[in-house]
Each structure stands twice: as C-alpha cells, then as structure tokens.
Amino acid sequence: MTPPSIRPRRLRTTPAMRRLVAETRLHPADLVLPLFVREDAVASVPISSMPGVSQHSMDSLVRAAETAAEAGVGGVMLFGIPTVRDATGTQATAPDGILNRATELLAREVGDALVVQTDLCLDEFTDHGHCGVLDSSGRVDNDATLERYAEMAVAQAFAGSSILGLSGMMDGQVAVVLDALDAAGYIDTAVLAYAAKYSSAFYGPFREAVDSQLTGDRRTYQQDPSNRREGLREATLDIAEGADIVMVKPAMSYLDVLSDVAEISDIPVWAYQISGEYAMIEAAAAQGWIDRKAAVLESVLGIRRAGADTVLTYWATEIAEWIT
C-alpha cells in the first residue's frame, strides 16, 4: 500500500496551525447584543427561559450597554416593554414611550462607542400581540400597519436610533419607512430589513422576554418554514426597495436561506440567533450534556460561515470577551 501524498491533516496539527488557516473568524465588531428594557422595572428582571438574560431597568440597561461597548461589541438592538398597551400600539410612537426614552439615553451614553439600533415593530406595544394593526375581521392590515411603521421610524430616528430594525414582515415596509425618513430629514438613519423572517417554533422564550400578549400565531405574515426560495424573493424585494442591510431570522434552522441571500446580496447580510437557539444550548450545558463555551462559539461560527456578516446573539458580550 502506497501512503497518501495528499494529507489535509497537515493543516490541523496544532492550535497555531489551525488558527493560521482558519477560513472564518469571529470578531467582537461583528456581533450585536439584543437588549430588553421594561418600563416598570427598577432593577434587572431575569428571564426564566433565557438564563443570563434580563429585562432591564434604565440604569441596568446603560450598564449592560457600557459593558458591551468595553468588550468591543458592534452594536445593541433595543426592544421596549411598555406598561400600557392598546390596539394600535400608541406607546411605540409616544416621545415618552419606553423604547424611545431608552434609545435617547443609550444614544447619549454609548452612541459613540457602539451602534444603537431599535426594533421597529408593534408586537411589544399592542394588546393583541400582533406586529400590526388589525382590521374588522381580526387580521393584520398590511397597509394600515405601514402608516404606523412610518410614524415609528420618525420617532425612533428622532430619539437617536442609528439603525431601524424592520421586523414586522409587512409588504412594502422598507420603501414606506425610507420615504418617511427622507421626508422628515433623517437621511442618515439606516434601515435593517428583516427580509427572510420565518414563523418559527424557536421564538418561545422571546415571548416571555417581551411579555407578549399574542394568542395564536403570525403565519399570515411571517414566512412558512417549508419555503426556501421565498426567503430569497423577500430579500431581493427589500434590497430593491433600498434596504441598507437585510436579515435572516432565525439563524440555526435557516442556514440554507442565509447562504442563498449572502450569495446574491450586494449589501450586508445579518442573521439573528434567536431566543430558542440560545435557550437550547444553555439548557443542555446546564445538564452537563455539552461544553457550553465550545457550543456557543461553534453555533455563532456556523452562522458566520453560512454567510452572515454580523450576528445578533444574546452571547455577544460574552463572546467578545472570550475572543479578545
């Protein structure tokens, strides 16, 4: 038997060698930390289904953002949890609404060190928990919702948000928001389109995180998990409408869609490692079934390898501290 002359293992011999030839790397600036701020909180409130993640008070929110900035994290994505909800989510556009106040605070305190971003969606603010305004039959009214999104965009830009995360999956939302921003003079505020957002079973812990009022599901506007080509179509539409960044969400179960979008996109492509993905790894690690640090790093590396330029992950600060 002739020994093989081609030995790929030569490039795996030592940690230094593996590091030298690594095709994909993690960097703190490629991570965004999602943060929840709760209007009635006087201190951070742990989220039981997401160990290590909390609903923040204004004070603890600033501390979490400062820690992320010190670790080199690229940005934070804010979600607001109001005490009062109604059918049209009026607190989403109120100048003194929790999300807008928190945005103004973080933009002032850490805006020079990281990019302050905001979730632009009505689900946290409505008493029915849907991402838009309902019509007389109880269905989400796409076009009426767009009017509210335009108002939210201006309110969030005024508060100091640098990137608006359009996560509602309404048809035409990117074009409408960009028109509203231009008309109000916010020409430098960027738009992140959650272009391929699927109706996933892995959002469960997030519902606790934002105290969701939803009954039922969002299958009439979020994408069907069985559809791959549709994700590419949605991303293409958002790029054509002028989005600055497109998002694939969730990440773990949709790496094929992420790869497809990254292949055709001429703008940055992001992915969101969602609450259920986080909770599964934390739960398995707590049982001693997996190596927590190794699993966390591998999971995010896999998302980057599939084509994500930036990853939203609840481990953003921790990962940044590990790799610097």
C-alpha positions as CSV (number, residue, x, y, z in Angstrom):
1,M,0.0,0.0,0.0
2,T,1.4,3.4,-1.0
3,P,1.0,6.1,1.7
4,P,-1.1,9.1,0.6
5,S,0.8,12.1,-0.6
6,I,-2.1,14.4,-0.1
7,R,-2.7,14.9,3.6
8,P,-5.2,17.6,4.5
9,R,-4.5,16.8,8.2
10,R,-1.2,18.7,7.9
11,L,-3.1,21.9,8.3
12,R,-4.8,20.7,11.5
13,T,-1.7,19.6,13.5
14,T,-1.6,22.4,16.2
15,P,-3.8,25.1,17.5
16,A,-1.5,27.7,16.0
17,M,-1.7,26.0,12.6
18,R,-5.5,25.7,12.7
19,R,-5.7,29.4,13.7
20,L,-3.4,30.4,10.8
21,V,-5.5,28.7,8.1
22,A,-9.0,29.3,9.6
23,E,-11.4,30.4,6.8
24,T,-13.9,32.1,9.1
25,R,-13.2,34.2,12.2
26,L,-15.2,35.8,14.9
27,H,-14.6,39.4,15.8
28,P,-16.4,41.5,18.5
29,A,-17.4,44.2,16.0
30,D,-19.4,41.5,14.0
31,L,-21.7,40.9,17.0
32,V,-24.9,42.8,18.1
33,L,-26.4,42.4,21.5
34,P,-30.2,42.4,21.8
35,L,-31.4,44.2,25.0
36,F,-34.8,44.4,26.6
37,V,-35.9,47.4,28.6
38,R,-39.0,47.3,30.8
39,E,-40.9,50.4,31.7
40,D,-41.8,49.5,35.3
41,A,-38.5,47.8,36.2
42,V,-36.4,49.4,39.0
43,A,-33.7,46.7,38.6
44,S,-32.9,44.0,36.1
45,V,-35.5,41.2,36.0
46,P,-34.2,37.7,35.0
47,I,-36.0,35.9,32.1
48,S,-36.6,32.4,33.3
49,S,-36.5,30.7,29.9
50,M,-33.3,32.6,28.9
51,P,-30.7,32.1,31.7
52,G,-28.4,35.0,31.9
53,V,-30.7,37.4,30.0
54,S,-32.8,40.0,31.8
55,Q,-35.4,42.7,31.2
56,H,-33.6,45.8,32.1
57,S,-34.4,49.0,34.0
58,M,-33.0,52.2,32.5
59,D,-30.0,52.0,34.9
60,S,-29.1,48.4,34.3
61,L,-29.6,48.9,30.5
62,V,-26.9,51.5,30.5
63,R,-24.6,49.2,32.4
64,A,-25.2,46.3,30.0
65,A,-24.5,48.6,27.0
66,E,-21.4,50.0,28.6
67,T,-20.1,46.5,29.3
68,A,-20.8,45.5,25.6
69,A,-19.0,48.6,24.4
70,E,-16.0,47.9,26.6
71,A,-15.8,44.4,25.1
72,G,-15.9,45.8,21.6
73,V,-19.3,44.6,20.6
74,G,-20.5,46.3,17.4
75,G,-24.0,47.4,18.5
76,V,-27.1,46.8,20.6
77,M,-30.7,46.2,19.4
78,L,-33.3,47.6,21.8
79,F,-36.7,46.1,22.5
80,G,-39.2,48.0,24.7
81,I,-41.7,46.5,27.1
82,P,-44.4,49.1,28.0
83,T,-46.8,49.0,30.9
84,V,-49.7,50.1,28.8
85,R,-50.7,48.5,25.5
86,D,-53.6,49.2,23.1
87,A,-54.9,48.1,19.7
88,T,-52.6,50.4,17.6
89,G,-49.5,50.4,19.9
90,T,-49.6,54.1,20.6
91,Q,-46.7,53.8,23.1
92,A,-44.4,52.9,20.2
93,T,-44.6,56.4,18.8
94,A,-45.0,58.4,22.1
95,P,-42.0,60.5,22.7
96,D,-42.0,59.4,26.3
97,G,-42.6,55.7,25.4
98,I,-40.1,53.3,27.0
99,L,-38.3,52.4,23.8
100,N,-37.9,55.9,22.6
101,R,-36.7,57.1,26.0
102,A,-34.2,54.2,26.3
103,T,-33.0,54.9,22.8
104,E,-32.3,58.5,23.6
105,L,-30.5,57.5,26.8
106,L,-28.2,55.0,25.1
107,A,-27.5,57.2,22.1
108,R,-26.3,59.8,24.5
109,E,-24.4,57.5,26.8
110,V,-22.8,54.9,24.5
111,G,-23.6,56.1,21.0
112,D,-20.0,57.0,20.2
113,A,-18.8,53.5,21.2
114,L,-21.4,51.3,19.5
115,V,-24.3,51.5,17.1
116,V,-27.6,51.9,18.9
117,Q,-30.4,50.1,17.0
118,T,-34.1,49.7,17.6
119,D,-36.7,47.1,16.8
120,L,-39.3,48.7,14.6
121,C,-42.4,46.5,15.2
122,L,-45.7,46.9,17.0
123,D,-45.9,43.5,18.7
124,E,-44.5,44.6,22.0
125,F,-46.9,47.6,22.1
126,T,-50.2,46.1,21.1
127,D,-52.7,44.5,23.4
128,H,-53.3,41.7,20.9
129,G,-49.6,41.0,20.4
130,H,-49.6,41.1,16.6
131,C,-47.0,43.0,14.6
132,G,-49.5,45.3,13.1
133,V,-52.9,47.0,13.2
134,L,-55.9,44.6,13.0
135,D,-58.9,45.0,10.6
136,S,-62.5,44.4,11.5
137,S,-62.1,40.7,10.9
138,G,-59.1,40.4,13.2
139,R,-56.5,40.0,10.5
140,V,-53.4,42.2,10.3
141,D,-54.0,45.0,7.9
142,N,-50.8,45.4,6.0
143,D,-51.3,48.9,4.6
144,A,-52.7,50.4,7.8
145,T,-49.7,48.9,9.6
146,L,-47.3,50.6,7.2
147,E,-48.7,54.0,8.3
148,R,-47.8,53.2,11.9
149,Y,-44.3,51.9,10.9
150,A,-43.7,55.3,9.1
151,E,-44.6,57.1,12.4
152,M,-42.4,54.7,14.4
153,A,-39.5,55.3,12.1
154,V,-39.5,59.0,12.5
155,A,-40.0,58.7,16.3
156,Q,-37.1,56.3,16.6
157,A,-34.8,58.3,14.4
158,F,-35.6,61.4,16.4
159,A,-34.7,59.5,19.6
160,G,-31.3,58.8,18.2
161,S,-31.5,55.3,16.7
162,S,-28.8,54.7,14.0
163,I,-30.4,51.6,12.5
164,L,-34.1,50.8,12.4
165,G,-34.8,47.0,12.5
166,L,-37.9,46.4,10.5
167,S,-39.0,43.1,11.9
168,G,-42.8,43.1,11.1
169,M,-42.7,41.4,7.7
170,M,-45.2,43.8,6.1
171,D,-45.1,44.0,2.4
172,G,-43.6,47.3,1.3
173,Q,-42.3,48.3,4.7
174,V,-38.8,49.3,3.6
175,A,-40.0,51.7,0.9
176,V,-42.5,53.3,3.2
177,V,-40.1,53.8,6.1
178,L,-37.4,55.2,3.8
179,D,-39.9,57.7,2.4
180,A,-40.9,58.8,5.9
181,L,-37.3,59.2,7.0
182,D,-36.4,61.2,3.9
183,A,-39.5,63.5,4.3
184,A,-38.5,64.1,8.0
185,G,-34.9,64.8,7.1
186,Y,-33.4,61.7,8.7
187,I,-31.4,60.8,5.6
188,D,-28.5,59.2,7.6
189,T,-30.7,56.7,9.5
190,A,-30.1,53.2,8.2
191,V,-32.7,50.5,7.6
192,L,-32.2,46.9,8.5
193,A,-34.8,44.8,6.8
194,Y,-35.8,41.5,8.5
195,A,-36.2,40.2,4.9
196,A,-36.5,36.5,5.5
197,K,-38.2,36.1,8.9
198,Y,-39.9,32.8,9.4
199,S,-42.8,31.8,11.6
200,S,-40.7,29.6,13.9
201,A,-41.3,27.5,17.0
202,F,-38.0,28.7,18.4
203,Y,-39.3,32.2,19.3
204,G,-40.9,30.8,22.5
205,P,-38.6,32.4,25.1
206,F,-38.7,35.7,23.4
207,R,-42.4,35.8,24.1
208,E,-41.6,35.8,27.8
209,A,-38.9,38.3,27.3
210,V,-41.2,40.9,25.9
211,D,-44.3,39.8,27.8
212,S,-46.1,39.1,24.6
213,Q,-49.9,39.3,24.5
214,L,-50.2,37.2,21.4
215,T,-52.8,34.5,21.1
216,G,-52.4,32.3,18.0
217,D,-49.6,32.8,15.5
218,R,-48.2,35.1,12.9
219,R,-48.3,32.7,9.9
220,T,-50.2,35.1,7.7
221,Y,-47.2,37.5,7.5
222,Q,-44.1,35.7,8.7
223,Q,-42.8,33.1,6.3
224,D,-43.6,29.4,6.1
225,P,-40.7,27.3,7.4
226,S,-41.1,25.0,4.4
227,N,-40.2,27.7,1.9
228,R,-36.6,28.3,0.8
229,R,-37.0,30.2,-2.5
230,E,-39.4,32.6,-0.8
231,G,-36.7,33.8,1.6
232,L,-34.6,34.8,-1.4
233,R,-37.5,36.5,-3.0
234,E,-38.2,38.6,0.1
235,A,-34.6,39.6,0.4
236,T,-34.5,40.6,-3.2
237,L,-37.6,42.8,-2.8
238,D,-36.1,44.5,0.2
239,I,-32.8,45.2,-1.5
240,A,-34.7,46.6,-4.5
241,E,-36.7,48.9,-2.1
242,G,-33.5,50.4,-0.8
243,A,-32.7,48.5,2.4
244,D,-29.2,49.1,3.8
245,I,-28.9,45.7,5.4
246,V,-31.0,42.5,5.2
247,M,-31.6,40.0,7.9
248,V,-32.4,36.2,8.0
249,K,-34.2,35.1,11.2
250,P,-33.9,32.6,12.8
251,A,-30.4,31.5,12.0
252,M,-30.0,27.9,13.1
253,S,-32.7,26.3,11.1
254,Y,-32.3,28.6,8.1
255,L,-28.6,28.4,7.2
256,D,-29.6,27.4,3.7
257,V,-31.6,30.6,3.3
258,L,-28.8,32.6,4.8
259,S,-26.4,31.2,2.3
260,D,-28.7,31.9,-0.6
261,V,-29.2,35.5,0.5
262,A,-25.5,36.1,1.1
263,E,-24.7,34.7,-2.4
264,I,-26.8,37.4,-4.2
265,S,-26.7,40.3,-1.9
266,D,-24.6,43.4,-2.6
267,I,-25.4,44.8,0.8
268,P,-24.6,43.5,4.3
269,V,-26.4,40.3,5.4
270,W,-27.1,39.7,9.0
271,A,-28.6,36.8,11.0
272,Y,-30.4,36.6,14.4
273,Q,-29.5,33.8,16.7
274,I,-32.9,33.8,18.4
275,S,-34.1,33.0,21.9
276,G,-34.9,29.3,21.4
277,E,-31.4,28.7,19.9
278,Y,-29.9,30.4,23.0
279,A,-32.1,28.5,25.4
280,M,-31.4,25.1,24.0
281,I,-27.7,25.5,24.3
282,E,-28.0,27.0,27.8
283,A,-30.3,24.1,28.9
284,A,-28.1,21.4,27.5
285,A,-25.0,23.0,29.1
286,A,-26.7,23.3,32.5
287,Q,-27.3,19.5,32.3
288,G,-23.7,18.9,31.5
289,W,-24.5,17.4,28.2
290,I,-22.4,19.8,26.1
291,D,-19.4,22.0,26.6
292,R,-21.1,25.4,26.9
293,K,-18.3,27.7,25.6
294,A,-17.4,25.4,22.7
295,A,-21.1,25.0,21.7
296,V,-21.7,28.8,21.9
297,L,-18.7,29.6,19.7
298,E,-19.4,26.8,17.2
299,S,-23.0,27.9,16.8
300,V,-22.1,31.5,16.0
301,L,-19.2,30.5,13.9
302,G,-21.5,28.3,11.8
303,I,-23.8,31.3,11.2
304,R,-20.9,33.4,10.1
305,R,-19.6,30.6,7.9
306,A,-23.0,30.4,6.2
307,G,-22.7,34.0,5.1
308,A,-23.7,36.3,7.9
309,D,-21.6,39.5,8.1
310,T,-23.0,40.2,11.5
311,V,-24.8,38.1,14.1
312,L,-27.3,39.2,16.6
313,T,-26.8,37.0,19.6
314,Y,-27.6,37.1,23.4
315,W,-24.0,35.9,23.9
316,A,-22.5,38.9,22.1
317,T,-20.7,40.5,25.1
318,E,-19.5,37.2,26.5
319,I,-18.2,36.0,23.1
320,A,-16.4,39.3,22.6
321,E,-14.7,38.9,26.0
322,W,-13.6,35.4,25.1
323,I,-12.1,36.2,21.7
324,T,-10.2,39.5,22.6
